[in-house]
Amino acid sequence: MSDLTWLPRENDLKDHSLFDNKYFGDSAPGIKYELRPIADEAGKTVDGLRAAWIWLNNPAQYNSYTTNMAKGIIAGFQRASSDRSVVAVVFTGVGDKAFCSGGNTVEYASYYAKRPNEYGEYMDLFNAMVDGILNCKKPVICRVNGMRVAGGQELGMAADLAISSDLAIYGQAGPKHGSAPDGGATDFLPWFLSMEDAMYNCISCETWSAYKMKLKGFLTKVVPVLKKDGNWVRNPLVRTDTYVEDGDIVYGEPVAGAAAKKAKELLAQCTTDFTLLDAEVDRLVWKFTNLFPHCLMKSIDGVRAKKKYFWDQMKLPNRHWLAANMNFEAHMGFSAFSTKKLTGEDIIDFVKYRQLQAQGASIDDEFFSAVHPKPKG
């Protein structure tokens, strides 16, 4: 239709965004908010329709989120949700190493440890991040460009779909470093995995490959991102065949021994290229573009409701426990993690901890000193 005089003028439309640009920027650590034009299958851009890309921009610390970055994520999802031109949101990270490694442990150890009220305020922001993703009135795609662990896995699971680099790894780290994965993992993992797998992934603090997660139905698509001499190379660090080990059928496990050495040599000869990853993201955005928007969001919210039910039941009790724990095991765990360069260790002496606990020892400075890793030399 050539005559568009019946359309309202842009200045006549109300602005429902709550936040200005102060939460976004190119500086690290921070959040980048980008609007990209949507293209059809032939690569031709479509007028007036866009995808909102929300970038975690702290690659030097594996895109761990600081307090200010949490505010930026909240602002980004609210803005994308209220933007009429946005068809879908792409949530991703800067660089080729990590989507997100969780909360910034340096900030945890230096500021939040032994300040439970302050950490409770921080957890209100964290909960608002997850709520912002789950309440976004646009489909949310997690573009997993690298490791998605700890709080990063929790934010990623709040998204609707995930397209992953085959170099990415997935897992939780809380019980190893002084916390519990109560920012969504304990709520979401049983919806993604079997109860046994959810339990083991939650508490083992192991990381699983993208291929293993795809086999378990955790991811929508996994694509290679390595190139050598113009050819795509699958992640050489991971076996992509099914085999039997100790009576179990396994898939997507790390290679070992001589194969691991050879894989690392091949890895060093490759370059990273996200062309296939971005093509899959664009394909999904184009699929969303060609669906009734309100029917699409009703369908998405219907599925989200199952995740939201358990998240909403537990997010406030978990907030209070996580805050109180900053006086206790979190103080020990994050302190050990943040002083690794001095001690060579990022975990406490768990055996000593349990021995002192069995003896009824008080949790005081002497207890802390006894279990904390000692400086090298």
N, C-alpha and C positions, 0 to 999 in steps of 0.2 A: 504494500500500500504506500503510495508516494505522499499522500496528504497526511501529515502527522500532527495537524493542528489540534486534534482532539486529545492529544497526550498532555498531561500536566507538565508545566515547565519545571526544570530541576530546582529552581529557587523556591518553588511552591511546596516542595516535599520536605517533610520534617526529618531532622537528623536524630537518629536514635542511638548513636554511638555515645558511650560514656566517657571516653578517654581521648586526650589529644596525643600529639606525637612525642611527648617527652619520654615515653616508655620505650621508644624504638630508636634504633640507630645502628651505625656500622661499627661502632667501637666495641671492643671485647673487654670484659664479658658483657653481653647484652642480648637484645632480641632484635632481629631484623624482620620487618613486615613488608612484604612485597606483593604487588598485584600483577599477575601475569595474564596476558590475553589468552583466551581459549582458542585452540585450533581444531579444525575437523580432521578427518582421517587422511586427507590430502595435504595437511599442513597449512591450510588457509585459515587465517584468524577470523574470528566472529566478532562483529561490532557489538560493543556494549556489554559483553559477558567476560568474566574474569575468574581466575582461581587465586585465592589468597594463600601465599606461602609464608608460614611462620617459621623463622629460623632460630634455633639455639646457636648463639655465636660466642662460644667460649672454648674453641678447639684446643687451646693450650692446656686446659684442664678437662679434656674429653667431654666438653659441652655439659659439665656439671652446672646446675642452676644455682645462682646466688639469690638472695632475697630480692634484689632489684629485678633480676631476670624473671622470678616468679610473678612479679607485678606485670612485667611485659607480656608474659604468656596469657595472663588473665585479660589484659587489655587487647591483645591480638585476637583472641577468640571472640571477645565481645564485639569487636569492630567487624570481624568477618561475618559473624552471625547477623549483624544488623545491616550489612551492606547488600542492597537489592541486586547489585550486579554480580555478586559472588555466587558461583555455582557450587564450589567445593573448597575445602581447606586442605592444604598440604602441610603437614607438621614434620619438620626435618631438622638436621643439624649441619653446621658448617664443617667442611673438611672431609677426609676420607677415613677417619679412625673411629669416630663415635657419633651415633645419634644422640645419646645421653647416658652418662654414667651415674646419674642420680644427683642428690644434693651435694653442695660444695663442702667437702669434709674439712677443708682449711677454715672456712667460715664457721662450721659447726664447732671445731675444736677451739678456735681462737675467741669466739664470741658466745655461742649458745651453750656450750658445756657449763654445767652448774648454774644455769640461768633458766630454770624451767618455765617461768612466766614468759620470758622472751621467746623461748622456743614454742610455747603454746601459741603466741601471736604469729610466729612463722608458720606453724601448722595450719592456722586459719587461712593463710595465703596458699599453702599447698593444697588444702581441700578445695579452695576456690579455683585453683588451676584444674583439678580433676572435674569439678562441677562445670567449669567453663567448657571443657571438651565434651562432656556428656550432655550438656544443655545446648550446645551449638546447633543452630537451626540450618546447618549445612552439613553434608557428609564430610567426615574427617578421615583423611588418608595419612597414615604414618609412613613416611618415606625413610626407610631404615638404611642410612648410609654407612653404618658401622655399629660398634657394640651398643646394645640396648640392655643395660643391666641396672639392678637396684631400683631407685626411684625413676630412672629412665624407662625401665620396663613397665613400671606402673603407669606412667603417663602414656606410654605407647599402647598399653592394653585398653586405656580409656577411649582411644580412637576406634573408628568403625572397621577399618581394613588396614592391612599392612603389606607394603611392597618392599622386599628386602634385598639388599646386597648379599651375595653368597659368602662374603667375608664376615658378616655380622655374627655376633654371639649374643646369647640371651641367658639371663639368670638373675638371681637375687643374691644379696650379700649381707643382709641385716644381722643374722645370728653370729656371723663371723666378726663383725665390726661394731657390735654393741647396740643393735636395734632389732626391731621386728619389721617385716615388710608389710606394715599396716597402712601404707599409703595407697592401697588398691590391690596388691598381689594376693593377700589372703581372701579378698572378696572376688577378684576376677579370675584367678588361675583355675578354680574348679569349673568355671564355665568354658574355658579354653581347652583344658586337658582332662584326662581321667582323674579321679580323686587320688589315686596312687601317684601318678605323674605330677599332679599339682602339689601334693605334699612333699614329694622328693625335690622337685624344682624349687620349692619355697624354702626348704630348710637345709638342703645339702650345700648351698653356696657354690655349686658347680655351674659352669656355663655350658650351654648346649648350642650346637651349630645351627645355622639357618636351615640347612637341609634336614636335620633331625626335627626341628620345629615344624617345618613344612609337612613332613611325613605324619606328624601328630595332629595336623589340622590347625596349627597355631597361626599360620601365615597364609595370605592369599597367593603370593607369587614370590619366587626367589630367582634372581637373575645374576649371571656373572658380571663382574666389573673390572676384571683384569684383562689386559691386552698384551700380546707379544707378537711382534712382526705383523701387526694388523689383524691378528686372529684372537678371538675370545678364548680365554683360559678359565676353566672352572677352578674354584678354590682348591689349590693343591694340598692344603693342610688338612683337608677333611676327606674321608672315604665316602664315596657316593654309591657304593654297592651295599647290598644287604648280605650280612654274613652271620655266622653263629659263633658266639664267644661265651665260654663258661655256661653253655646251655641256653643262653638267651639269643634271640634274633635281634641284631642291632643294625643301625643305619645312621650315617652322618657322624660317625665318631672320628676323633683326631687320628691322623696317621702317627706312627711311632718309629723309633729306631732310625735305620738308614733311610727309610721312606720320608721321615720328617726332615732329615738333613737335605735330601734331594728336593723336597717341596720348598724349603726355605731358599735354596739356591734359585729355583725357578721363580719364586716370588720376587726376588731381587732383580730379576731380568724383565719384570712386567711393569707396565704403567697402569694407573687407575683411570677408568673411563666410566662415567655414570650414564652414558647414552641409553643403554637398554633399560636401566632403572627409571630414567625420566620418561622414556617412551611408554613404559607400562603405567606410570602415573598419569601421563597425558591420555592414554587410552581409557583409563578408568574415569577420568574427569569428563571425557567426551561421552562416555556411556551415561553418566549422570545427567549431562546436558540434554540428552534425548529421552528424558523421562519426565512425567508430570511432577513438578517440584513439590507440591503439597502431598501427593500420594507417596512420593519418594521419602519425604521426611516422616510421614506417619508410619511408614514401614520401618524406617531406621529407628525411630523412637520406640516402636513396639519391641524391637530386639534389644535396644539399649536398656529398656525398663528392667530386664532381668539382671543386668549388671548393676544398675542403679539401686535396685531394691536392697541388695546386701551392702553396697557401698553406703547408702543412706542410713542403714541400721547401725553401722559400726563406726562411721567416720568421726563422730564426736567422742565416744568412749576411747577410741584409738588416739585421738588428739590429746586427751588428758593423760593417757598412759605414756605416750611418747614424750610429752613435756616433762612428766615426773621422772622418766628414765634418764633425762639429761643430767640428773644428779648422781646417777648410778652407773650402769654398764655402758651407756652411751658415752659418758665422760671418759671412761677408760678406753673404749674401743676407738673413738674418733681421735683421741690423743695419740694412741699408738699408731694409727694410720697416718696421721699428719706429720709424725716425726720419723718416718721411715728413712729419710735421707741421713739422719743422725745415728740411727740404731741398726739399720739394715733389715728391720722386721716391721711388718705392718699390723701384727696381731699381738695380743697379750699372751702370757704364759697360762693357757687354760688349765693345765694340770695343777699348777700352783694355786690358781684361783679356786679350783674345786677342793683342793686339800685344805686351804684356809677356811673355806666355807664349811667343810665337814668338821673342822675344829671349833666352829662357832665364832670365828674372828669377826670383829667389828669392821665395817667398811669405812676406813679412815685413810689418812695420808700414808701411813705405814703399809697398809694393805695395797693401796694404789702403787706404791713404789716397789713392792715385792713382786707384783705381776706385770708391771710395765717393762717393755724391752729396754735394755741398757745401751747407752751410747757405745759405738764401736771404739775399740782401742782402750 
